Amino acid sequence: MKIIAITGMDLTYLQDHLPKDLQEKVSFQWFRETDEAIDFVEDADAIVTTGRMHPKITAKAAKLKWVQTLSAGVDKLPLKEFAERNIILTNARGYIPYK
C-alpha cells in the first residue's frame, strides 16, 4: 500500500515510527506542499491531508481508495468526486475522554 501525506504539519514522528509490521507493507511518503507530491500520487492508495486537496491531486491519483484528514472538517474536500469514485473518507473528529 502506498500512502502519501500532503500537509504542512510535521509528520516526521509518524514517518519514523511506523509499526514494524506496517513498515513491510506500507510505503509512506510525506510532502509539505502539493507541488512536491504531484509526481508521486499517481499510484497512491491513500492520501493523508489536513482537510484540503488541490484538484490536480485527485485528478492524478487514479488508484486512490482512501483519504484521511488530520482535521475534523471535510467541507473543503471534493466530496462529490469521492462518492463517484467510491473513495473512503475518514477524518479526525477528536475524542471525548472517559470519566
C-alpha positions in Angstrom: 0.0 0.0 0.0 1.3 3.4 -0.9 0.3 6.3 1.4 1.1 9.9 0.5 0.8 12.6 3.2 0.4 16.2 1.9 0.4 18.6 4.9 2.5 21.3 6.4 2.0 19.6 9.8 5.2 17.8 11.0 4.7 14.1 10.4 8.3 13.1 11.0 7.4 11.1 14.1 4.7 9.2 12.2 7.0 8.5 9.3 9.9 7.4 11.5 7.8 5.3 13.9 5.5 3.2 11.8 4.9 -0.1 13.5 7.3 -2.8 12.2 4.6 -4.9 10.5 3.4 -1.8 8.6 6.9 -0.9 7.5 7.0 -4.0 5.5 3.6 -3.4 3.9 3.3 0.4 3.5 5.3 2.9 1.6 4.8 6.2 3.4 5.9 9.5 1.8 5.3 12.9 3.4 5.3 16.2 1.4 4.7 19.6 2.8 3.2 21.0 -0.5 1.0 19.8 -3.3 3.6 20.7 -5.9 6.2 18.4 -4.2 3.7 15.5 -4.1 2.2 15.7 -7.6 4.7 13.3 -9.2 4.1 10.7 -6.5 0.3 10.4 -6.2 -0.4 8.5 -9.4 -0.2 5.1 -7.8 -1.1 6.2 -4.2 -3.7 4.0 -2.5 -4.3 6.5 0.3 -3.7 10.2 0.9 -3.4 12.0 4.3 -4.2 15.7 4.3 -5.3 18.5 6.5 -8.8 18.9 5.1 -8.0 20.4 1.7 -6.9 18.8 -1.5 -5.9 20.5 -4.7 -8.0 19.3 -7.7 -4.9 18.3 -9.6 -4.1 15.7 -6.9 -7.4 13.8 -7.2 -7.2 14.0 -11.0 -3.8 12.4 -11.0 -4.4 9.9 -8.2 -6.1 7.2 -10.3 -5.7 4.4 -7.8 -6.9 6.4 -4.8 -9.1 4.4 -2.4 -8.9 6.3 0.9 -8.4 9.8 2.1 -7.7 10.6 5.8 -7.9 14.2 7.0 -6.0 15.3 10.1 -8.8 17.7 10.8 -12.4 17.3 11.7 -13.8 19.3 8.8 -14.2 17.8 5.4 -16.1 20.6 3.6 -13.1 21.7 1.6 -12.6 18.3 0.0 -14.2 17.2 -3.3 -16.9 15.1 -1.6 -18.9 14.5 -4.8 -15.9 13.2 -6.6 -15.0 10.9 -3.7 -18.5 9.5 -3.8 -18.4 9.0 -7.6 -15.1 7.2 -7.3 -16.0 5.2 -4.2 -13.1 6.8 -2.2 -13.4 6.2 1.5 -13.1 9.4 3.6 -12.2 9.4 7.2 -11.5 12.4 9.5 -10.1 13.3 12.9 -13.2 14.2 14.9 -11.3 14.2 18.2 -12.2 12.2 21.3 -14.1 12.5 24.5 -12.1 11.4 27.5 -13.7 8.7 29.7 -14.5 9.8 33.2 
